[in-house]
Amino acid sequence: METREWLLKTHGPVCAYCERKVRRDRITLDHVTPRKGKTAYDRRDNLVLACPACNIDKADKQFLTFLLARKSRAAAVLRYGAHLSAMLIKLASEIAGPEATARAARLADPDYPYLD
């Protein structure tokens, strides 16, 4: 299954950086680690769905720089980017903090009955 469709099926049309819902035809794919012309970065563990505003704001910024500018992005990435590489998840977790990390884990549990 194509990555974009897999992400839409998994999370719906929700931005992995700001958690904003976007029309399916407007949501974009973003390379978490900028690819700069290298196809090796087109892997599923380096792609998330992003609203057009976040995709433009992130552009070719490094992941760390982008998350530190607004720490709530790190918490969103933990929830909508659980498929990312372990290194990226660890970085987001350290920036988001223990409460946000625990919340993302709770919300990822299919048996958790609340929306928080």
CORMO-V595571 format. One line per field, one symbol per residue. ss: DSSP state (2 for helix, 1 for strand, 0 for the rest). burial: # if it has 24 or more other ideal C-beta (glycine too) atoms within 12 Angstrom, else .. A space follows every 50 residues. Layout:
BEGIN
ss->???
burial->???
END
This chain:
BEGIN
ss->00222222222001000000100000011110000000222202221111 02222222000022222220022222222200000222222222220222 2222222200000000
burial->......##..#.########.#....#######..........#.##### #..##..#....#..##....#############...##.###.##...# #.##..#.........
END
